Amino acid sequence: MHSLPETAGSVEVTVSADTLTQSSVSSVDGLRRAMEAYAYDRVIDWVGPEADDSLKLAFQVPALKAMNRYPEAIRVLQQVLDRDSVSVKAWVDWADCHRALGQPVQAARGYRKALELAPDNRYFRLQFIRSLLSAEDYEQARTACHDWLERDSVSATGYKYLGQAYEGLQDVMHAFLSYNLAYRRDSLDGQVVARIANIFNNNEQYADAVEVTERYRLTDTTHLDVNRQCAKAYCLKKDYAEAVQRYEQLRRQGDRSFPTFYYLGISHFGDNWFYGAYDNLKEAYAQHPNDVNVLYYLGKAAARTSWKQEAVGYLQEALDLTIPKDSTLVRLYEGLAEGYQYAGETDSWMEICKKLYQLTKHRKWLHSLARTYDWQKDYANALYYYRKYMEQVPPAQRLPLDEEGNLIPDATTLYQEVEKRVKKLQAEEFFRVGQPEGESPLQMRQMQMKE
């Protein structure tokens, strides 16, 4: 039973959720007492469909949100907005519900509407940009941040979100510049420091990452993301002893993330403590069993500990993941061949066809090559691949036969068409160069390719 002390003159009164009745909440004060007593179900029931919109916004919608009944709240809010499309509170609540449901696109739409109605409201602008970033609509987020900074050019938060938008657009230079401007305005924003350090680490500027994170740690040693980037920088600059200390601190903070286990394992390995490396890499492996780098270092660490028998297994797993199966390679090469074909890059397409034949031994690639060489008037190569194609056609498939083995009249097979083309090429070669005493140029070319 929940109760809330309420002052009536000098007498203290308590309101119990169990003693509330419909008649006791017939007034606004009654609804307020029900909300204060956490009697959300009763508030939802007592504010009926015919109730005034102000009561729905003040009581029913907050009660629905408190009970995580967001779809119902959205339906109520939509009805309110159908009657009053300029209700700022309705738009914000509508957006809040969509955000809670993990629907950032709709949430951004609601916050945009609220912002249009109240352009100076900081909360609406913040939530609008956050929703755009969550929806990965980075171009719109960038535009929204610039709009904000035109109104408030000293906002550290505005520059921070602008940096996130540029990161999403893969524009690292402008992202760094934006984070730098945010940092100059608020050097104690841990998120900004962590993102700057992350850019430094990705750019292999490990000393800079250490400097910016260590400066922040002078005032706050508990920020998780800053500590992760700091530890990672020490690891990547091969200061393994310091990296181990920083990652152990993260472990004491309760950090059981994959990067922490992985880089702590790498740091122990670099510091020649292979049992520590094995233990942490095994934890990383449990989270990401198909990570080739984890398997590689786990195998190397296992080989230097009592788990030597496991080492080969981990390294073999890494090899199996690294070397694609033939079926995967075939799909990739077929896609690449199609791309070259559409792009009109015939020579590159032919090279891929040769690789596909090596992988599949399927005669269709020989025929494709022969036809292309024929089209290019490279008759020596055309005849070479036509003949290779013909050699691979089984005798039973060379003639048009029905299921009983009888010849189908007026039908031809691809083999017969190729055979006819080969004879024509040979005849054209004969009339072009005459009957030579030795090998014809065409025959010499074929012999060279066979060799």
C-alpha positions as CSV (number, residue, x, y, z in Angstrom):
1,M,0.0,0.0,0.0
2,H,1.4,3.4,-1.0
3,S,0.5,6.5,0.9
4,L,1.5,10.2,0.7
5,P,1.2,12.6,3.6
6,E,-0.9,15.6,2.7
7,T,-1.3,18.8,4.7
8,A,-4.8,20.0,5.5
9,G,-4.4,23.0,7.8
10,S,-2.3,21.7,10.7
11,V,-3.5,18.1,10.3
12,E,-1.5,15.5,8.5
13,V,-3.6,13.3,6.2
14,T,-2.4,10.2,4.3
15,V,-3.9,9.0,1.0
16,S,-3.9,5.3,0.4
17,A,-4.2,3.7,-3.1
18,D,-6.4,1.0,-1.6
19,T,-8.9,3.4,-0.2
20,L,-9.3,5.5,-3.4
21,T,-12.7,5.2,-5.0
22,Q,-14.1,6.6,-8.3
23,S,-16.1,9.2,-6.4
24,S,-13.0,10.3,-4.6
25,V,-11.2,11.0,-7.8
26,S,-14.1,12.7,-9.6
27,S,-12.2,16.0,-9.3
28,V,-8.7,17.1,-10.5
29,D,-7.5,17.0,-7.0
30,G,-8.7,13.4,-6.7
31,L,-6.9,12.4,-9.9
32,R,-3.8,14.1,-8.6
33,R,-4.0,12.2,-5.3
34,A,-4.4,8.9,-7.2
35,M,-1.3,9.7,-9.3
36,E,0.6,10.5,-6.1
37,A,-0.4,7.2,-4.7
38,Y,0.8,5.4,-7.8
39,A,-2.7,4.2,-8.5
40,Y,-2.1,4.3,-12.3
41,D,-4.5,1.6,-13.3
42,R,-7.4,3.4,-11.6
43,V,-6.5,6.7,-13.2
44,I,-6.4,5.1,-16.6
45,D,-9.9,3.6,-16.0
46,W,-11.4,6.7,-14.5
47,V,-10.3,9.1,-17.2
48,G,-12.7,7.8,-19.9
49,P,-12.9,8.4,-23.7
50,E,-15.2,11.3,-23.2
51,A,-13.0,13.1,-20.8
52,D,-11.5,16.5,-21.6
53,D,-8.2,16.4,-23.5
54,S,-6.6,18.4,-20.7
55,L,-7.3,15.5,-18.2
56,K,-6.0,12.9,-20.7
57,L,-2.8,14.9,-21.1
58,A,-2.4,15.6,-17.4
59,F,-3.3,12.2,-16.0
60,Q,-4.3,9.4,-18.3
61,V,-1.2,9.6,-20.6
62,P,1.3,9.9,-17.8
63,A,-0.4,6.9,-16.1
64,L,-0.2,4.9,-19.3
65,K,3.5,5.8,-19.7
66,A,4.2,4.9,-16.1
67,M,2.7,1.4,-16.8
68,N,4.8,1.0,-20.0
69,R,1.5,1.0,-22.0
70,Y,3.0,3.2,-24.7
71,P,0.9,2.0,-27.7
72,E,-2.3,2.9,-25.8
73,A,-0.8,6.2,-24.8
74,I,0.0,6.9,-28.5
75,R,-3.5,6.1,-29.5
76,V,-4.9,8.6,-26.9
77,L,-2.4,11.2,-28.0
78,Q,-3.2,10.8,-31.6
79,Q,-6.9,11.4,-30.9
80,V,-5.9,14.6,-29.0
81,L,-3.7,15.7,-31.9
82,D,-6.5,15.1,-34.4
83,R,-8.5,17.7,-32.5
84,D,-5.6,20.0,-31.7
85,S,-2.6,19.7,-34.0
86,V,-0.7,22.6,-32.2
87,S,-0.7,21.0,-28.7
88,V,3.0,21.1,-27.8
89,K,2.5,18.7,-24.8
90,A,0.7,16.2,-26.9
91,W,3.5,16.2,-29.6
92,V,6.2,15.8,-26.9
93,D,4.4,13.0,-25.1
94,W,3.8,11.3,-28.5
95,A,7.5,11.5,-29.3
96,D,8.5,10.3,-25.8
97,C,6.3,7.2,-26.3
98,H,7.8,6.4,-29.7
99,R,11.3,6.9,-28.2
100,A,10.5,4.5,-25.4
101,L,9.4,1.9,-28.0
102,G,12.7,2.2,-29.9
103,Q,11.1,4.1,-32.8
104,P,13.5,7.0,-33.3
105,V,12.2,8.0,-36.7
106,Q,8.7,8.7,-35.3
107,A,10.2,10.2,-32.2
108,A,12.2,12.7,-34.3
109,R,9.0,13.7,-36.1
110,G,7.2,14.4,-32.9
111,Y,10.1,16.5,-31.4
112,R,10.4,18.3,-34.7
113,K,6.7,19.3,-34.5
114,A,7.2,20.5,-30.9
115,L,10.3,22.4,-31.9
116,E,8.4,24.2,-34.7
117,L,5.8,25.3,-32.1
118,A,8.4,26.2,-29.5
119,P,11.7,26.9,-31.3
120,D,13.5,28.2,-28.3
121,N,12.9,25.1,-26.2
122,R,16.3,23.4,-25.5
123,Y,14.8,20.1,-24.4
124,F,12.8,19.6,-27.6
125,R,16.0,20.4,-29.7
126,L,18.1,18.0,-27.7
127,Q,15.6,15.2,-28.1
128,F,15.1,15.9,-31.8
129,I,18.8,15.6,-32.5
130,R,19.2,12.6,-30.3
131,S,16.4,10.9,-32.1
132,L,17.9,11.7,-35.5
133,L,21.3,10.2,-34.3
134,S,19.5,7.1,-33.0
135,A,17.8,6.8,-36.4
136,E,21.2,7.2,-38.1
137,D,19.8,10.1,-40.1
138,Y,23.1,11.8,-39.8
139,E,22.6,14.3,-42.6
140,Q,19.4,15.7,-40.9
141,A,21.2,15.6,-37.6
142,R,24.1,17.6,-39.0
143,T,21.6,20.2,-40.3
144,A,19.7,20.3,-37.0
145,C,23.0,20.9,-35.1
146,H,24.0,23.8,-37.4
147,D,20.5,25.3,-36.9
148,W,21.1,25.0,-33.1
149,L,24.6,26.5,-33.3
150,E,23.3,29.5,-35.3
151,R,21.1,30.3,-32.3
152,D,23.7,29.4,-29.7
153,S,27.3,29.4,-31.0
154,V,28.8,28.6,-27.5
155,S,26.9,25.4,-26.9
156,A,29.3,22.6,-26.1
157,T,26.5,20.1,-26.4
158,G,25.6,21.4,-29.9
159,Y,29.2,20.8,-31.1
160,K,29.3,17.4,-29.5
161,Y,26.2,16.2,-31.3
162,L,27.6,17.8,-34.5
163,G,30.7,15.7,-34.1
164,Q,28.5,12.6,-33.7
165,A,26.7,13.5,-36.9
166,Y,29.9,13.9,-38.8
167,E,31.2,10.6,-37.5
168,G,28.0,8.9,-38.8
169,L,28.7,10.5,-42.2
170,Q,32.3,9.1,-42.1
171,D,33.7,12.6,-42.1
172,V,36.4,12.1,-39.4
173,M,38.1,15.5,-40.0
174,H,34.9,17.6,-39.3
175,A,34.0,15.2,-36.5
176,F,37.3,15.9,-34.8
177,L,37.0,19.7,-35.3
178,S,33.5,19.6,-33.8
179,Y,34.6,17.6,-30.8
180,N,37.5,19.9,-30.4
181,L,35.2,22.9,-30.3
182,A,33.0,21.1,-27.8
183,Y,36.1,20.3,-25.7
184,R,37.2,23.9,-25.6
185,R,33.8,24.9,-24.2
186,D,33.6,22.0,-21.7
187,S,36.7,20.0,-21.1
188,L,35.0,18.0,-18.4
189,D,32.5,16.3,-20.7
190,G,33.6,12.7,-20.6
191,Q,31.7,11.7,-23.7
192,V,33.6,14.3,-25.8
193,V,36.9,13.3,-24.3
194,A,36.2,9.6,-25.1
195,R,35.3,10.4,-28.7
196,I,38.3,12.5,-29.2
197,A,40.5,9.8,-27.8
198,N,38.8,7.2,-30.0
199,I,39.6,9.3,-33.1
200,F,43.2,9.5,-31.9
201,N,43.4,5.7,-31.3
202,N,41.9,5.0,-34.7
203,N,44.4,7.3,-36.3
204,E,47.3,5.6,-34.4
205,Q,48.0,8.8,-32.4
206,Y,48.2,6.8,-29.2
207,A,50.3,9.4,-27.3
208,D,47.7,12.1,-28.0
209,A,44.9,9.7,-26.8
210,V,46.8,9.1,-23.6
211,E,47.4,12.8,-23.0
212,V,43.7,13.8,-23.5
213,T,42.4,11.0,-21.3
214,E,44.9,11.4,-18.5
215,R,44.2,15.1,-18.3
216,Y,40.5,14.3,-17.9
217,R,41.3,11.6,-15.3
218,L,42.9,14.3,-13.0
219,T,39.3,15.3,-12.1
220,D,37.4,12.1,-12.7
221,T,38.8,8.6,-12.7
222,T,35.4,6.8,-13.0
223,H,34.2,7.6,-16.5
224,L,33.9,4.2,-18.2
225,D,34.4,5.3,-21.8
226,V,37.3,7.6,-21.0
227,N,39.0,4.8,-19.1
228,R,38.4,2.4,-21.9
229,Q,40.0,4.7,-24.5
230,C,42.9,5.5,-22.1
231,A,43.6,1.8,-21.5
232,K,43.3,1.0,-25.2
233,A,45.8,3.7,-26.0
234,Y,48.4,2.3,-23.6
235,C,47.8,-1.2,-25.1
236,L,48.2,-0.1,-28.7
237,K,51.3,1.9,-27.9
238,K,52.7,-1.3,-26.4
239,D,52.9,0.1,-22.8
240,Y,51.5,-3.2,-21.7
241,A,52.2,-2.9,-18.0
242,E,50.3,0.4,-17.7
243,A,47.5,-1.0,-20.0
244,V,47.1,-4.0,-17.6
245,Q,46.6,-1.6,-14.6
246,R,44.0,0.4,-16.5
247,Y,42.1,-2.6,-17.7
248,E,42.2,-4.2,-14.2
249,Q,40.7,-0.9,-12.9
250,L,37.9,-1.3,-15.5
251,R,37.3,-4.8,-14.3
252,R,37.0,-3.6,-10.8
253,Q,34.4,-1.1,-12.0
254,G,32.4,-4.0,-13.2
255,D,33.3,-3.7,-16.9
256,R,32.8,-7.1,-18.6
257,S,32.6,-5.9,-22.1
258,F,34.3,-7.7,-25.0
259,P,36.9,-4.9,-25.8
260,T,38.0,-4.9,-22.1
261,F,38.5,-8.7,-22.0
262,Y,40.2,-8.7,-25.5
263,Y,42.6,-5.8,-24.9
264,L,43.4,-7.0,-21.4
265,G,44.3,-10.4,-22.8
266,I,46.5,-8.7,-25.5
267,S,48.2,-6.6,-22.8
268,H,48.9,-9.6,-20.6
269,F,50.3,-11.4,-23.7
270,G,52.5,-8.5,-24.6
271,D,53.7,-8.4,-20.9
272,N,54.5,-12.2,-21.2
273,W,51.9,-13.2,-18.6
274,F,50.3,-15.9,-20.7
275,Y,48.0,-17.3,-18.1
276,G,46.4,-13.9,-17.7
277,A,46.2,-13.6,-21.4
278,Y,44.5,-17.0,-21.7
279,D,41.9,-16.3,-19.0
280,N,40.8,-12.9,-20.5
281,L,40.9,-14.0,-24.1
282,K,38.8,-17.0,-23.2
283,E,36.2,-14.6,-21.8
284,A,36.4,-12.6,-25.0
285,Y,36.0,-15.8,-27.0
286,A,32.9,-16.7,-25.1
287,Q,31.3,-13.4,-26.3
288,H,32.6,-13.4,-29.8
289,P,33.6,-17.0,-30.8
290,N,34.1,-16.1,-34.5
291,D,36.5,-13.2,-34.0
292,V,39.7,-14.2,-35.9
293,N,42.0,-11.9,-33.8
294,V,40.7,-13.4,-30.5
295,L,41.2,-17.0,-31.8
296,Y,44.7,-16.1,-33.0
297,Y,45.9,-14.6,-29.7
298,L,44.0,-17.2,-27.6
299,G,45.7,-20.0,-29.6
300,K,49.1,-18.4,-29.1
301,A,48.5,-17.9,-25.4
302,A,47.2,-21.4,-24.9
303,A,50.4,-22.8,-26.6
304,R,52.4,-21.1,-23.8
305,T,50.3,-22.4,-20.9
306,S,49.0,-25.8,-19.7
307,W,46.3,-25.7,-22.4
308,K,48.7,-26.5,-25.2
309,Q,46.3,-29.1,-26.7
310,E,43.7,-26.3,-27.2
311,A,46.1,-24.1,-29.1
312,V,45.9,-25.9,-32.4
313,G,42.1,-26.0,-32.3
314,Y,41.8,-22.3,-31.8
315,L,44.3,-21.5,-34.6
316,Q,42.5,-24.0,-36.9
317,E,39.2,-22.2,-36.2
318,A,40.9,-18.9,-37.1
319,L,42.1,-20.4,-40.4
320,D,38.7,-21.8,-41.2
321,L,37.1,-18.4,-40.7
322,T,39.8,-16.6,-42.6
323,I,39.9,-18.8,-45.7
324,P,36.5,-18.7,-47.4
325,K,34.8,-21.9,-48.5
326,D,34.8,-22.5,-52.2
327,S,31.0,-21.9,-52.3
328,T,31.5,-18.5,-50.8
329,L,34.3,-17.6,-53.2
330,V,32.1,-18.7,-56.1
331,R,29.3,-16.4,-55.0
332,L,31.7,-13.5,-54.5
333,Y,33.3,-14.0,-57.9
334,E,30.0,-14.4,-59.7
335,G,28.9,-11.1,-58.1
336,L,32.1,-9.5,-59.2
337,A,31.8,-10.9,-62.7
338,E,28.3,-9.4,-62.9
339,G,29.5,-6.1,-61.8
340,Y,32.3,-6.0,-64.4
341,Q,29.8,-7.1,-67.0
342,Y,27.4,-4.3,-66.2
343,A,30.3,-1.8,-66.1
344,G,31.4,-2.9,-69.6
345,E,34.9,-3.9,-68.3
346,T,35.3,-6.9,-70.5
347,D,38.9,-7.8,-69.8
348,S,38.3,-7.8,-66.0
349,W,35.2,-9.9,-66.5
350,M,37.1,-12.5,-68.5
351,E,39.8,-12.8,-65.8
352,I,37.0,-13.5,-63.2
353,C,35.5,-16.1,-65.6
354,K,38.8,-17.9,-65.7
355,K,39.0,-17.9,-61.8
356,L,35.4,-19.2,-61.7
357,Y,36.3,-22.0,-64.1
358,Q,39.3,-22.9,-61.8
359,L,37.0,-23.0,-58.8
360,T,34.0,-24.8,-60.3
361,K,35.3,-26.7,-63.4
362,H,32.0,-25.8,-65.0
363,R,32.1,-25.7,-68.8
364,K,29.8,-22.7,-69.0
365,W,32.7,-20.4,-68.2
366,L,34.7,-21.9,-71.0
367,H,31.9,-21.2,-73.4
368,S,31.5,-17.6,-72.1
369,L,35.2,-17.0,-72.6
370,A,35.2,-18.5,-76.1
371,R,32.2,-16.4,-77.2
372,T,33.8,-13.2,-75.8
373,Y,37.1,-13.9,-77.6
374,D,35.2,-14.6,-80.7
375,W,33.4,-11.3,-80.4
376,Q,36.7,-9.6,-79.9
377,K,38.0,-11.3,-83.1
378,D,40.7,-13.0,-81.1
379,Y,40.1,-16.3,-83.0
380,A,43.1,-18.2,-81.6
381,N,41.8,-17.8,-78.1
382,A,38.2,-18.3,-79.2
383,L,39.1,-21.6,-80.8
384,Y,41.1,-22.7,-77.8
385,Y,38.2,-22.2,-75.4
386,Y,35.6,-23.6,-77.8
387,R,37.7,-26.9,-78.0
388,K,38.1,-27.0,-74.2
389,Y,34.4,-26.6,-73.9
390,M,33.7,-29.4,-76.4
391,E,36.1,-31.8,-74.6
392,Q,34.0,-31.4,-71.4
393,V,30.6,-32.1,-72.9
394,P,29.7,-35.8,-72.2
395,P,29.0,-37.8,-75.3
396,A,25.3,-38.4,-74.3
397,Q,24.7,-34.6,-74.2
398,R,26.3,-33.8,-77.6
399,L,23.2,-34.6,-79.7
400,P,19.6,-33.7,-79.1
401,L,18.1,-36.9,-77.7
402,D,14.8,-37.6,-75.9
403,E,14.4,-39.6,-72.7
404,E,14.5,-42.8,-74.7
405,G,17.6,-41.9,-76.5
406,N,16.0,-41.1,-79.8
407,L,17.3,-38.2,-81.9
408,I,14.9,-35.1,-81.7
409,P,14.3,-33.8,-85.2
410,D,15.0,-30.2,-86.0
411,A,16.7,-29.6,-82.7
412,T,20.3,-28.7,-82.0
413,T,22.5,-28.7,-78.9
414,L,25.0,-26.0,-77.8
415,Y,27.7,-28.5,-78.5
416,Q,26.6,-28.8,-82.1
417,E,26.5,-25.0,-82.5
418,V,30.0,-24.7,-81.0
419,E,31.2,-27.5,-83.3
420,K,29.8,-25.7,-86.3
421,R,31.5,-22.5,-85.2
422,V,34.8,-24.3,-84.8
423,K,34.6,-25.7,-88.3
424,K,33.9,-22.2,-89.7
425,L,36.8,-20.7,-87.8
426,Q,39.1,-23.4,-89.2
427,A,37.9,-22.8,-92.7
428,E,38.4,-19.1,-92.4
429,E,41.9,-19.6,-91.2
430,F,42.6,-21.9,-94.1
431,F,41.4,-19.4,-96.7
432,R,43.2,-16.6,-94.8
433,V,46.7,-18.1,-94.7
434,G,46.4,-21.0,-97.2
435,Q,47.7,-24.5,-96.5
436,P,51.0,-24.0,-94.6
437,E,53.9,-26.4,-94.7
438,G,54.1,-26.5,-90.9
439,E,51.7,-25.3,-88.2
440,S,49.3,-22.5,-89.0
441,P,49.5,-19.4,-86.8
442,L,46.2,-20.5,-85.2
443,Q,47.6,-24.0,-84.4
444,M,50.8,-22.5,-83.1
445,R,48.9,-20.2,-80.7
446,Q,46.9,-23.2,-79.5
447,M,50.1,-25.2,-78.9
448,Q,51.6,-22.3,-76.9
449,M,48.5,-22.0,-74.7
450,K,48.6,-25.8,-74.0
451,E,52.2,-25.6,-73.0
